[in-house]
């Protein structure tokens, strides 16, 4: 699906998380329209975004400008390198005309309701409605400050940031999500609220269990949870950990915020996502018939928070004659209008709140010369909710490790298959369709690990860098020991745990370590070599100091 600016300039923003990112999005949306992107996205992913939106400019920074230039060349987009520290330092040469309410404000990427990635164009009118709904549901004031730890290119990160500003408050953008540092950041920013996915909340709770937490000096008044259903037990543990209410909310990229639990003293029903935050809500049966309270069906939404073009192209006329947008999620409402999300009909994979389109991963894998056929689906994961898995039919012999290394420069880390299995044929029906749900069920029944790896013996000195890394991996991944040839992803690593490892090592080694290191060099031995190379690059001939058993420099 293509989304264009209607003749106004379209700017793709791929800057680091922080004030400069927000300023760039707002400036681009004022002068034309913005396409929020992640700085760690692969060139092909950026190229697809630029092509689908006809982006004329790509804003980036010097460290990744060369990689982003490859994406721009694919669509003849002008790459502009900026210094984030100079955000707001320059004024436009001449006043900009105010955009019209129906002009495109920004375009967000979504997996939609079918597992097929699409672009959602949000006009200024729709954006204003969404921000007002969010600010009203959370009773935001000029005294509130949001700590933003979710990616700004996603609807949650961007929406919470802009809602905080729209309410006259402020926002503080953290460099990443790190459960070990989140309370320090909350205290330093004097933040009053933040938004976390259930996977993030689980990581914070685990950190609290392991190390305890000091909530002294916090101004926090609530935590908002979204992107996936929040288990009741996790909600209780998270509230005990933060010491404030955790409000479950429901919404999608296509709809914006739909429902939200109320703040105290209003009662909150455990397991529910609250009542409508503005949009109209309905539960539809298979034929579009409206369901009575208590009856399960597909969640559908309509209202001013939904882009009209999206509603016209994907809407369903229900039995009451209203045009509704089906969300792909299943649930029911009770007699009080509280929504309960019980599952979904769509096929996207929800990796810690970040939705992965299976067809996007399949399309990339099919380009590998050794693959004849492939099916991608989601499997349950205790920490992330779901993870990506793939079944592959080989054209020529290959291995899971080889395929994953080939995927590294082509897909973002959360899209990489955590497991890759090899089969003689992909099961399909008479029309050639794959039932991803059936594949996921089969994968759960057969829990044999399909990922293979070659053993690579590596000699190292006791208490060397690799020894230090092994201890950190073992603690973060909660495994008894880590060998030199062990693979981070195969041990249960994911993007959240990678952020924890990276953040801890940056502190202990006094060295800046991009998150991509754990993906580009997934084995312990390879990661140690990657860090050594990063250290030498940063300090000329200065090597990383060896550390004693206590972790101090020798």
N, C-alpha and C positions, 0 to 999 in steps of 0.2 A: 504494500500500500504506500503510495507516495503522498507526502504532505509538503506543500510549498507555501511560500510567504505571500503569494498573490501579488508579485511585482515588487514587494519590499525586500531588502537584503536579508539573507538568512545567514546567521553566524553560528558555527559549531564551537562549543566551549569545552576545551579539554585541559583545564588548569588544575593544580593541586587543590585539595579541599581547603577552604579558608575564605576570608573576606573578598579577595580578588575574584574568586569564582562567582560569588553572589553578585558582586558589582558588575562583572562581565555579562552575566545572564540578564540582569536588569537593564543594562545599557543596550545590549543586543535586542531585547524585547521592546525597548523604546524606539530605537532607530529602525527596527524591522522585526525580526523574530529570532529566537534562540533555540539551539539544539544542545541540551546538556549532555556531555559525554564524559567518560572516565579517562583520566590521564593514563591509566594502565591498560587501556583497551588496545587490542591488536590492530595493525594497520588495515587489515581486511574488514574488521568490524567498523572502524571509523569510516572507511571508504563506502560501506553500505549505507551508513547514516547520512553521509554527505550526498550520496547519489539520490537517496530517497527524498531528501529535503531540498535538493538543488542548492546546497550551502555554497556560498561564494567565498567565505572566509573561515579558517580554522585557527582559533586562538590556542596557543600552547606555550611551553617554556623551553628554554635552551636544552636541558638534559634529555628531552625526548623529541626535540624538533626533527631530528633526522628520521626517526621512525615514523613520525606523523607526516613527514613530507612524502613518504611513500604512499600513504593513504590519499593525500591530496592529489598526487600525480594521477591516481586512478580516476579522479573526477575533475581534474583541472581546478582545484580549489586553492585559493591563495593562503599560504601558511604565514601567520603573523606570530612572531615570538615576543612575548611580553615578560616583564619583571613583576611578579605578584606583589612585591614590596612597594611598587609605585602605584598601586590601585588608588584611583581617585585624585591623582596628582595633576591630571590634565583636564581641561574643560573643552567641550566641543567648539569648533571654530565658529559655528553659528547655531542659533537656537533650533532645536528639533521640534517638528510638528507633533502634537499629541496624537497617538495612535487612535484609531476608531475602535469602538467596543467589539466589533466583529473581526478585527484584524487578528492574525495569528500571533499569539504571545510567545508560546514555546511548543516544541514537539517532544513528546516523551515516547520512549520505546517500551512496548508491552508485549507480553506473550498472549494477550487476549484471552478468549474463552476456548480456543481450539488447540492450543499448543503451537500455533503459528505466529512468529514474531511480527508485530505490526507497529506502525507509528500512530500515535494519538495526538492530533493537532488540537491545542487548547487555545481558544481565543482569549482576549483580555476580559470579556464579559464572563466567560466560564471560569477563568482563573480567579477573578474577583469573588464570584459566588463560592468557589471552593474554599478560598482563604477565609471568607466571612463565616462559612459553616464551621470550619475548624476552630477559629478563634472563639465563636459563640459556644460551641460544645465544651471547650476547655476553660471557658470563662477567663480568657487571657486579658491582661491589663498592661498598662505602661510600665508596671513594676516587674513584669515577668521577663525572665531571660532563659532561653532554650539552649541546652548543650546539644549540639548536633554531632552525632557519631555515625550516622548512616550516610552512605554515599550521596553526594549532592546531585548526581545525574539521575537518581531514582525519585519516584514521586514522593516517597516518605521524607527523604532528606531535604529535597527542594521545597516540598509543601510545608513542612514544619518550620523551616527557616523563614520562608516568606510570610507565613501566618504570624510568626512572632513579630516580624517587622511591621506587618499590616496592622497589628493591634497596638502599635506604638511602643512595643517592647524592644528587646534586643536578642541577638543570638551569638553564640560562641562556637566556632567550628573546630572540633578536634581533628588531628591528622588522620585518625583511624579509630576503629573500635578496639579497645584493649580493656578487658575486664579487670585486669590488675591495676589499672591506673584511673579507672572511671571515677572513683570517689575523690581522688586527688584533683581531677579535672573539675568535678562538680563543686568542690570546695574553692578552688582557685577562681573559677568563673562566677561563683555565687549564683549558680543557675537554680531556677525554680522548677524546671521540668525538662524532661527529655523523652524521646521516643525510641523504643527498642523492640526488635522482633522477639518472639518466644525463644528462638535459638540464642539470641544475645542475652536474654534474661537468664536462660539456663547456664550460660557461661559465667555470668556474674554470680549466680547462686553457688555454682561449683567453686568459684574463687572464694566466696564467703565461707563455705564449709571448710576449705583447705587452709585458709590463712586468717580467717576472721576479717572484720572490717570496722573501721572507725568512722561513724557517721557524725561525729562532732563537728560543729561549724558549718553544717549544711543549711541552705535555705530551701531545699527541695520541698515541693508541696504535692507533686504527683509524678507518676511515670505512665506514659501511654504505650500500650502494646498493640501491634497490628501486624499485617502481612501474612499472618497464619493464625489458626485457632490457638488460644492459650489454654493449656490444661489447667484444671482447677487447682491441683496440688502445686503446680509450678507458680501459679498466681499467689497462693498463700505464702510460699517460701520467699518469693520475690518481695512481697510486701514486708515480711519480717526482716529481710536483708536491707531494704532501702528505708524502712520505717515510715513509708507513706503509701497512699493508695496506688494500686496499679490498675489503670483503666483499660479494659479490653475494647478495641474498636474494630470496625470492619469497613473496608473500602477497596477499590481497585484503581489502577491507573486510568481506566476508562471512565470511572464514575466519580473519583475523588472520595472523600469521607462519606460513608453512608450512615453508619450508626456508631454510637459511642456510649459507654457506660457513664453515668453521671458522677459528679464529684460529691463527696459527703457534704451535708448530712443526708442527701437523697440515698435511698437504699439501692444496692447493687446486687443483681442476681448472679450467683456463681455459675460460670459456664456460658453466660450470655454475652453478646457483643453490644448490649444496650439498645436504646431506641433511636429512631431516626434523628440524624443531625441536620436535616434539611430536605434531602431528596425523598421522593415517594418510594415506598418499598412494597413489594408484593412477592408472594410465593406462587409459582405457576406449575401446573401439571404438564404432562407431555404434549397435550394439545393446546396449551395456552389458557386453560381454564384456571381461574383464580382459586387458590386453596384457602380453606377456613383455618382459623388459628389452631395450632397443634398438628396440622397435617404437613408432612414433609413434601418438598418439591424443589424446583430450581429458583434461586434467589434472582429477582429481577428489580430493576431500578429505573426511574425516570425523573426528570427535573432539570433545572437550569445548570446543574453541575456537570451534565453530560454534553459533550460536543454534539451539536445538532447533526453534523455530517455523520458522526459515528452512529447516532440513533437511527438515522434514515437508512444507513447501509446495513446495519446489523440488528435492527430492532424487530420485535415480534408483536403483532397485534393480538392482545389477549381477549378473553371473552367479554370484557367490559368495553372493548373498542379502543382502549388506550395502547399507545405504542411504547413498549417496554424494552429495555436492554437486558437480555439474559446475561448473567455473570459467569455461568459455568459452575458455580458453587451451589451446593445443596444445603437446605436448612429449613427452619420453620419459625414462625413467630407465635408467642403466647398471647393470652387474652389482654395483656398489658402492652402489647406491641414490641416486646423485647425479642431480638433476633438471636437465634441459636444456629451456628454454622456447624453442620455435621459431616460434611465431605465435599466432594466436587465431582463434576462430570467432565471437566476439561482435562487435557493431557499434559499440560506443562508441568515441569518438575520444580517444586518449591524448595530451593536450597537455602535454608536459613533466611527466608523472606525474599530472596532474589530468584525470580522466576526464569527458568531456562526453557526455551522452546526446543523440544526434541528434534524437530525437522531441521533446525539450524545446525545442530551438532551432527546429525546424519548427513546433511549436505556437505559438510567439511570432510567427514570420514570417507564419504564415497569418492572423493577426489584422490585418495591414496591408491597408488597403482596395485597394491596387493589385496585390496578389498573388493569383493564381488557384490556383497549385499550387507546391510546393517540395519539394526533397529535399536533405537535409544529410548529409554524409559526411566522412571524414577523408582527407587527402592527406599523403604523406610530407614531412617537413621536416627539414633537416640539423641544426638546432639544437634543436628542440622534440620531435623524434620524429615528431609529427603535428601538423597544424593543421586547423581547421574550414573546410570549403568548402561552398558552397550553390549549387544550380541553381534558378532561379526562372522560373516562367511568369507573365507580366504580365497583369493584368486591365486596367490603364491604364499609360501610359508612366511610368517611374520610372528612377532610376539607382542604381548600387551605393553611391555615397557617400550618397545620400538614405536608402537603406535602413539603412545602417550607423549613421547618425546617429539614426535612429528607434529602433534597437535599443539604443543606449547606455544609456538609463535602465531598460531592461528585462532586460538580461543582464550578467553579470559579464564583465570584459575577456577572460578566456581562452576564453569561450564565443562571442565574436563571430566571425563568418565572416571569415577573412583574405582570401578571394576569393569573389566573387559573380558567377555567370554567368547569362546569360539565354538560354532555349531556348523552342522552340515547344511542346514537350510533355515531360513527365517519362517516361522509358522505364519501363514496368511490365510484369509478366507477366500471364497470363490471370486471376490472382486479384487483380490490382491491387497486388501487392507490388513494392517497389523493391529492386534488388540494389545496396546501397551499395558493395560490393566492386567491382562492374562499373563503377560511376560513378567510383570512385577510379582504377581502371585507365585508363579513358578520359581522365580528367583528366591522368594522367601522360603519356599518348601525345600529347595536345594541350596543350602547355605555354604556349599563348597566355594572357597575363594578362587575365582577364575583368573586372578592376576598372577602372572609368572614373573620371576626375576632371576637373574644369574648371580651366583655368589662370586664376589670379587674380594679376595683377601687383601687387606691393606695393613701394612705395618705402621705403627706410630709410637711415639714416646709416651710413657705414662704421664698423665696430667697435661698433655699437649692440647692444642685447639680441638682436635677431633674428640678427645676424651671429654673436654668441657662441653662440647656440643651434644655428645651422647647423654650426659647427665641432664642437660636442659630438655632435650627431646623426651627422655624418659619421664621427667616430672610433668611436662605439659601434656604429653600424650597418655600418661598414666599407664605405662607399660614397664615390666620389670627390668628390661635391659634393651639397648639398641646396638646393633652391630654396624660395622662400617658400610656394609652393602645394603642395609635396610632402607626402604623407600618411605618417605614421609607420608604420602597418600595411602600406601598400602597398610601402614600402621594405624590408620584411622585419622590422619591429618586432614584438615579442611581449611578454608580461608580464615575462619575465626581463630583457629589454633595457630595457623601460620602467622597471623598478626601478633599473637601472644609471644611466640618464639622470637619473632623479629624485634618486637619492642623490648623484650628482656635482654636480648643479645646487644642491642644498640646501647642500652644502659651499662651493661657489664663490660663491653668491649670499647665503649666510647667511640663508636664507628657508625656512620649512617648506612643502613642496610635496606635497600628496596625490597618490598614484599616479594617481587618476582623471583628473587634468588632461590627460594624454596621450591618454586615451580620449575625453574630452568635447570636446577641441580637438585633433583629430589632425593638422591641417596645421601647418607651421612658423609661419606668420603668426598663425594662431588661437591656437597655444600661447603665442607671445610675448605676445599680448594677454591671455591667461588669466593668465600670470605677473604681468604689470603690474597686473592687477586684484587678484590675491592679495596683491601687495606693498602696494598702496594700502590694502587692507582691513586688513592686519596692522599698518601703520604710519601710519595716518591719511593725511596728504598727502605722505608720504615716498616718493619714487620709487626704483626700483632704480638703483643707481649704474652709470654707464657704465664699461666696462672697456677697458684698453688691449690691445695685442696679446699681452701676457704674461698676461692674465687677472686683473690686479690692479685694484682700484678706482681710478678717476680722480678 
